[in-house]
Amino acid sequence: MRRPAVPYLEAVAGGVWWLIGAAALSAGPGTVVLAAGLGVTGAIVVALRRRHGSGEPLPPGGRTKLLQVVIGAIVLITIASTLLGMVSFGELSVPLACAIVGGALFPLASLLDERSLLAAGGALLVLGAVGALLALDSGGLYPQGLVGLVAGGVLWLAAAMRTGLIAEAQGRVRR
């Protein structure tokens, strides 16, 4: 199996989403959930570091394209969240951010030549839409927790699929 480029991308993004989801929980359970998520993120990153190191180099111009997509998504999320807060729809910020991240995975899928990013991007788009419906219905923080924790899980799964961790685990179980 070839080494993937940018092997930590989804694992770290999953950790960030898990942090966002855990922040919506109350202090006691939220701390435990946050610690568990940070542990999972750390375990995935350590496994990827042992297996792939820093990964394959990106194609020419790939680093610039990667930075453009990531920075563009961050700027878009910041602007959209600010504008939603100004018009009293701040509860839609997290679901919209999830959809923006899902949309950003599509150009990254072509850059990294990985179809699993398309599936993860589609799942995040659907999750953002469902989260928006829940946020409009409830208006509370619970959609933030749901969207954040599920998005973290989706991205961790995408990381494990793209980098071959799941295939390696299946091979060990079959032996």
Phi and psi in degrees as a GROMACS rama.xvg file:
@    title "Ramachandran Plot"
@    xaxis  label "Phi"
@    yaxis  label "Psi"
@TYPE xy
-75.0077  153.984  ARG-2
-76.2854  134.057  ARG-3
-77.9791  152.836  PRO-4
-80.7019  144.4  ALA-5
49.5884  62.4798  VAL-6
-67.5333  -19.703  PRO-7
-92.7589  -0.791738  TYR-8
-53.9002  -59.3096  LEU-9
-71.4474  -34.2664  GLU-10
-63.2251  -45.5648  ALA-11
-69.4329  -41.7049  VAL-12
-62.5473  -37.637  ALA-13
-62.8848  -38.8496  GLY-14
-64.2293  -38.7293  GLY-15
-65.5502  -43.35  VAL-16
-65.6893  -37.7417  TRP-17
-61.8987  -41.2196  TRP-18
-59.304  -44.2726  LEU-19
-62.3921  -43.0969  ILE-20
-66.9532  -41.2646  GLY-21
-68.7438  -28.0373  ALA-22
-65.2287  -22.2369  ALA-23
-81.8716  -13.0263  ALA-24
-85.1431  161.53  LEU-25
-67.6937  164.759  SER-26
-55.0533  -49.9777  ALA-27
-63.3392  -64.3089  GLY-28
-64.2255  -33.3861  PRO-29
-61.6268  -38.5184  GLY-30
-66.1511  -42.4858  THR-31
-65.7493  -44.0454  VAL-32
-64.7432  -41.4251  VAL-33
-61.951  -45.2008  LEU-34
-62.3933  -41.1985  ALA-35
-62.645  -42.7837  ALA-36
-65.4482  -40.0344  GLY-37
-65.4911  -35.8509  LEU-38
-64.1491  -43.5008  GLY-39
-63.6709  -44.8794  VAL-40
-59.605  -46.1175  THR-41
-61.3013  -42.5271  GLY-42
-63.5823  -41.6481  ALA-43
-65.8674  -44.0859  ILE-44
-63.6259  -41.9309  VAL-45
-63.3  -43.6928  VAL-46
-62.738  -40.6594  ALA-47
-69.2484  -36.9572  LEU-48
-63.6751  -43.2818  ARG-49
-65.0193  -39.0085  ARG-50
-82.5379  -40.9279  ARG-51
-119.755  -7.33677  HIS-52
62.7215  -130.042  GLY-53
-91.3715  0.542005  SER-54
85.4912  177.457  GLY-55
-71.0099  150.448  GLU-56
-68.9895  151.039  PRO-57
-73.5274  156.692  LEU-58
-63.8511  164.818  PRO-59
-54.747  130.372  PRO-60
81.4085  -1.98634  GLY-61
-68.5557  -38.1089  GLY-62
-64.2631  -41.4436  ARG-63
-63.2765  -44.5817  THR-64
-63.8915  -42.1887  LYS-65
-59.9689  -47.3138  LEU-66
-65.0692  -37.3531  LEU-67
-62.3546  -43.735  GLN-68
-66.7952  -47.2415  VAL-69
-65.4404  -48.7248  VAL-70
-67.3316  -38.2849  ILE-71
-60.9795  -42.0466  GLY-72
-65.4028  -41.851  ALA-73
-63.4413  -44.7261  ILE-74
-64.0423  -44.3882  VAL-75
-62.2793  -41.7763  LEU-76
-63.6491  -43.1847  ILE-77
-62.3196  -47.5553  THR-78
-64.558  -46.509  ILE-79
-63.5453  -42.2769  ALA-80
-63.6932  -40.8228  SER-81
-63.8955  -46.3809  THR-82
-65.7987  -39.35  LEU-83
-64.4611  -37.8683  LEU-84
-66.0139  -32.5493  GLY-85
-70.6971  -28.6509  MET-86
-105.283  21.6707  VAL-87
63.7192  32.1039  SER-88
-122.408  36.1056  PHE-89
-60.0551  -24.4798  GLY-90
-66.7315  -14.4663  GLU-91
-88.293  -2.89806  LEU-92
-61.3979  -48.2308  SER-93
-68.3052  -46.846  VAL-94
-60.887  -37.6819  PRO-95
-67.3595  -39.5332  LEU-96
-61.4065  -38.9548  ALA-97
-62.2474  -43.4588  CYS-98
-65.578  -37.98  ALA-99
-64.9845  -43.2663  ILE-100
-63.5354  -41.2984  VAL-101
-59.6294  -43.3208  GLY-102
-64.9803  -33.7351  GLY-103
-69.9759  -22.2478  ALA-104
-71.1084  -21.7823  LEU-105
-66.0293  -50.0105  PHE-106
-66.5437  -29.4013  PRO-107
-68.6833  -30.6209  LEU-108
-62.6224  -40.5632  ALA-109
-74.5037  -35.5551  SER-110
-63.5745  -45.4492  LEU-111
-90.3686  -4.19069  LEU-112
55.2333  50.9721  ASP-113
-130.949  116.866  GLU-114
-74.7954  -22.4788  ARG-115
-63.4186  -26.6423  SER-116
-69.0587  -29.0231  LEU-117
-65.4789  -44.0109  LEU-118
-64.6892  -42.8936  ALA-119
-64.6847  -41.5047  ALA-120
-62.4196  -43.4205  GLY-121
-62.8642  -41.5802  GLY-122
-63.7149  -39.2383  ALA-123
-69.3157  -34.1847  LEU-124
-63.5865  -45.9874  LEU-125
-64.1196  -43.2049  VAL-126
-61.362  -39.9137  LEU-127
-62.5714  -41.1755  GLY-128
-66.1486  -44.71  ALA-129
-64.1975  -41.728  VAL-130
-61.8442  -38.2403  GLY-131
-65.0843  -42.4093  ALA-132
-61.8066  -43.3073  LEU-133
-65.3139  -39.2967  LEU-134
-66.3969  -40.4064  ALA-135
-68.4565  -31.8064  LEU-136
-76.5433  -41.3549  ASP-137
-101.681  -36.1359  SER-138
72.7788  -1.18622  GLY-139
-95.776  -168.437  GLY-140
-85.3972  -11.5673  LEU-141
-63.109  -32.8081  TYR-142
-63.1063  -32.8129  PRO-143
-62.4441  -44.6946  GLN-144
-63.53  -46.5169  GLY-145
-61.9455  -50.0334  LEU-146
-63.0476  -44.6366  VAL-147
-64.0294  -46.4361  GLY-148
-69.1518  -41.7007  LEU-149
-68.7991  -40.7598  VAL-150
-61.8643  -40.7415  ALA-151
-59.2207  -45.4437  GLY-152
-63.1662  -41.7068  GLY-153
-61.804  -44.0457  VAL-154
-70.2691  -36.0749  LEU-155
-63.533  -42.5245  TRP-156
-63.2703  -41.8512  LEU-157
-62.5783  -39.4957  ALA-158
-62.7291  -45.2461  ALA-159
-65.8941  -37.0712  ALA-160
-69.6217  -48.9332  MET-161
-65.3907  -35.0067  ARG-162
-93.9955  -1.64851  THR-163
86.2477  9.29238  GLY-164
-65.8908  -37.0095  LEU-165
-69.9808  -42.0383  ILE-166
-62.5999  -38.5585  ALA-167
-65.104  -42.3787  GLU-168
-65.3782  -39.0485  ALA-169
-64.3632  -38.0275  GLN-170
-64.211  -38.031  GLY-171
-68.2937  -36.7372  ARG-172
-69.1544  -36.5441  VAL-173
-70.3309  -24.9332  ARG-174
